[in-house]
Amino acid sequence: MKLKIVGIVQRLGKSHGVVLRERPKEGIAQRASKRRPLVLGTMAGSTGHEIASEWCRQRQIPVRFLYLSPAQQLIAFRDRYIDGIASWEPFLTRAKNLGGVSVGDATCLPHSIFNVLCVTESALSTKLGAIWRFLQATATVSAKLATGECLDELRSLPWLYGKDTTLEQFQTMIREGYRWPAEPLSDFDKTHLDRALKASHDFLERSGFPTDRSLTNQVVEILAGPAVKTEVTLNVGYTDSFMCTAYHLALVQGTYQEHGFIVPLHTLTRGQRLAMIRDTALANDLAKLEASAAEDPVDVMAKCRVISEELVTKVFSELHDEKPENQKKKLEPMLMKLEQLNAFSDTSVYAAAQTIRTSGNWATHKGRASTIPKVELVQSARELVNQLLKVIEWYETEGKSLAEKNHCCVQCEQLLERSEAFCTHCGTQQHYDCSNCPKKDLKPRDKFCPDCGTRRTLIKRDVSSAAKKD
């Protein structure tokens, strides 16, 4: 598969390097004299491998590499099977948390190292406009990372830095470990990128890895692509790593959506879906429920029902332009209306709301729950949290938009656009002007004018009479 480089993700610095158990001093000469090599864990042919090779060459330190995955490197380092690791963040920081010392990074190389964005030749010929918009969206977030503008927003990516790395460490790595570009591919970067590719190929050849030198001439600058008139699918490969921070941040912040992309929920990981919840209170509630499912599954199931019903009720209250005086009394018609909205949203939302309602009702009868093994209750509670996530996603996207653009007829409850003056089903007038003052567009729930107190009479248009006159 032939690839073309169309953009730079970041230039590497302190984010890639070497961590040893202790900082070598006089021990270097002794080790060299005894020909006892330094044993380092690394990924074969990786940037860590290249950096460690150059660092040892400059210091004339004999080295033996063990090819291990980053996770395996940490285990071997912890159990003292190796002297150090040659890797990247967050594994370097985790090794330092185990007592290691950073001794070298990408700055020891005579050339720069880049992480790049590549596309296939077929995508370049058929999806040029989408690729250009993707590059612009990613560059928007990269520019913010370069200035430190969005460091606080990194807390929305907990699946990247994990339990062994704190948020503060993650922010420090992003700020100091990488150089984030303000544009996809500058002239300066193109010059250094060509040198970096040639140097990397030389290293791979010296290390005995097969390589294709023709790939060094595959840098392509993407200019503004044509306007997209037909939908195309841009399949993006990425990893849950620090190097893909700009992509993850652009995804959860909606930057790609702002640039015209539609991101299907089924293509996202659970962590990404949770991070995309805009309502902080809902996100916190969902996280607490998820954490409590193993301890008190019955309580979690009951709370899932409460939150789901509140969201459904809120949407339909706005559709009816009124706040229900008794939520419990009006809950049944609210859920029935949700079923009627299958034409406007995915049917899985209604199924999720019904599942939460049924299980939540069952969970309130704790006498029944006591007869069920706890492992089954925990499994049911976690499944209900997953269903609640669907309802929250519907509420924040389709539900809010539905209530903003539509309302229900005051007479027959037909779903209408807010701009429609009369119901297309029963002919009832939906918008009113006060007959006594300049107040315009009284809401259907207003029985009196809020400015002058004049009583508003509900006027129903006689459609049949109007048709006869016509």
Long-range contacts (C-beta under 8 A, 24 or more apart in sequence): 1-120, 2-120, 2-121, 2-218, 3-118, 3-119, 3-120, 3-121, 3-215, 3-218, 4-118, 4-119, 4-120, 4-121, 4-124, 4-218, 4-219, 4-220, 5-116, 5-117, 5-118, 5-193, 5-218, 5-219, 5-220, 6-117, 6-118, 6-119, 6-124, 6-131, 6-135, 6-184, 6-185, 6-220, 6-221, 6-222, 7-116, 7-117, 7-135, 7-138, 7-139, 7-184, 7-185, 7-222, 8-114, 8-115, 8-116, 8-117, 8-181, 8-184, 8-185, 8-189, 8-193, 9-114, 9-115, 9-116, 9-117, 9-138, 9-142, 9-181, 9-243, 9-244, 9-246, 10-114, 10-115, 10-142, 10-178, 10-179, 10-180, 10-181, 10-243, 10-246, 11-112, 11-113, 11-114, 11-178, 11-179, 11-181, 11-189, 11-192, 12-47, 12-88, 12-106, 12-112, 12-113, 12-114, 12-115, 12-177, 12-178, 12-179, 13-105, 13-106, 13-107, 13-176, 13-177, 13-178, 13-179, 14-102, 14-105, 14-106, 14-107, 14-173, 14-176, 14-177, 15-88, 15-89, 15-92, 15-105, 15-106, 15-173, 15-177, 15-178, 15-242, 15-243, 16-47, 16-48, 16-51, 16-87, 16-88, 16-89, 16-92, 16-105, 16-106, 16-113, 17-48, 17-51, 17-86, 17-88, 17-92, 17-102, 17-103, 17-104, 17-105, 17-106, 18-48, 18-51, 18-52, 18-55, 18-84, 18-85, 18-86, 18-102, 18-103, 18-104, 18-105, 19-77, 19-84, 19-85, 19-87, 19-92, 19-95, 19-96, 19-100, 19-101, 19-102, 19-103, 20-83, 20-84, 20-100, 20-101, 20-103, 21-77, 21-80, 21-83, 21-84, 21-99, 21-100, 21-101, 22-101, 23-101, 23-103, 24-59, 24-61, 24-103, 28-59, 28-60, 28-61, 31-61, 31-62, 32-60, 32-61, 32-62, 35-62, 36-62, 37-61, 37-62, 37-63, 37-64, 38-62, 38-63, 38-64, 38-83, 38-84, 39-63, 39-64, 39-66, 39-81, 39-82, 39-83, 39-84, 40-64, 40-65, 40-66, 40-82, 40-83, 40-84, 40-85, 40-86, 41-65, 41-66, 41-67, 41-68, 41-72, 41-73, 41-76, 41-77, 41-82, 41-84, 41-85, 41-86, 41-87, 42-66, 42-67, 42-68, 42-73, 42-85, 42-86, 42-87, 43-67, 43-68, 43-69, 43-70, 43-87, 44-209, 45-204, 45-207, 45-209, 46-86, 46-87, 46-88, 47-88, 47-106, 47-113, 48-85, 48-86, 48-87, 48-88, 49-86, 49-207, 50-109, 50-113, 50-200, 50-203, 51-86, 51-104, 51-105, 51-106, 51-108, 51-109, 51-113, 52-86, 52-104, 53-203, 53-207, 54-108, 54-109, 54-110, 55-103, 55-104, 55-108, 58-108, 74-98, 88-241, 88-242, 88-243, 89-173, 89-177, 89-242, 90-161, 90-162, 90-164, 90-165, 90-169, 90-170, 90-173, 90-242, 93-165, 93-169, 93-173, 94-164, 94-165, 97-164, 109-199, 110-199, 111-192, 111-195, 111-196, 111-199, 112-192, 112-193, 112-195, 112-196, 113-196, 113-200, 114-189, 114-192, 114-193, 114-196, 115-243, 116-193, 117-184, 123-234, 124-220, 126-232, 127-232, 127-234, 128-222, 128-225, 128-226, 129-225, 129-226, 129-227, 129-228, 129-232, 130-225, 130-228, 130-232, 130-234, 130-261, 131-222, 131-225, 131-234, 132-222, 132-223, 132-224, 132-225, 133-225, 133-228, 133-259, 133-260, 133-261, 134-234, 134-236, 134-256, 134-259, 134-261, 135-184, 135-222, 136-184, 136-259, 137-250, 137-255, 137-256, 137-258, 137-259, 137-261, 138-184, 138-246, 138-247, 138-250, 138-255, 139-181, 139-182, 139-183, 139-184, 140-250, 140-255, 141-246, 141-249, 141-250, 141-253, 141-255, 142-180, 142-181, 142-182, 142-246, 143-180, 143-181, 143-182, 143-183, 145-174, 145-178, 145-180, 145-245, 145-246, 145-249, 146-179, 146-180, 146-181, 146-182, 148-175, 150-249, 151-175, 153-249, 153-253, 154-245, 154-249, 156-249, 156-252, 156-253, 156-275, 157-245, 157-248, 157-249, 157-252, 157-271, 157-275, 158-271, 158-275, 159-240, 159-269, 159-271, 159-272, 160-240, 160-241, 160-242, 160-245, 160-248, 161-242, 170-242, 173-242, 174-242, 174-245, 177-242, 178-242, 178-243, 180-246, 184-222, 185-219, 185-221, 185-222, 190-219, 190-221, 193-219, 194-219, 228-260, 234-261, 240-269, 248-272, 251-276, 252-276, 265-393, 270-389, 273-389, 273-393, 274-389, 276-393, 277-392, 277-393, 277-396, 278-396, 279-392, 279-396, 282-307, 282-392, 282-396, 286-385, 286-388, 286-389, 286-392, 289-381, 289-385, 289-388, 290-382, 290-385, 293-378, 293-381, 293-382, 293-385, 294-378, 297-374, 297-377, 297-378, 297-380, 297-381, 298-363, 298-366, 298-369, 298-377, 298-381, 299-363, 300-381, 300-384, 300-385, 301-359, 301-360, 301-362, 301-363, 301-377, 301-380, 301-381, 301-384, 302-360, 302-363, 302-364, 304-356, 304-359, 304-360, 304-381, 304-384, 304-385, 304-387, 304-388, 305-356, 305-357, 305-359, 305-360, 305-361, 305-363, 306-360, 307-388, 307-391, 307-392, 308-352, 308-353, 308-356, 308-357, 308-360, 308-387, 308-388, 308-391, 309-334, 309-357, 311-391, 311-392, 311-395, 311-399, 312-338, 312-353, 312-391, 314-395, 315-395, 315-399, 315-400, 315-402, 315-403, 316-408, 318-403, 318-404, 318-407, 319-402, 319-403, 319-406, 319-407, 319-408, 319-415, 320-407, 320-408, 320-413, 320-445, 321-407, 321-443, 321-444, 321-445, 322-445, 337-413, 340-415, 341-402, 341-415, 344-398, 344-402, 344-415, 345-394, 345-398, 345-399, 345-402, 346-394, 348-390, 349-390, 349-391, 349-394, 349-398, 352-387, 352-388, 352-390, 352-391, 353-387, 353-391, 355-384, 355-387, 356-384, 356-387, 356-388, 356-391, 359-384, 360-384, 407-444, 410-444, 410-445, 410-458, 411-460, 422-461, 426-460, 427-460, 427-461, 427-462, 427-463, 428-458, 428-460, 428-461, 429-458, 429-459, 429-460, 429-461, 432-456, 432-459
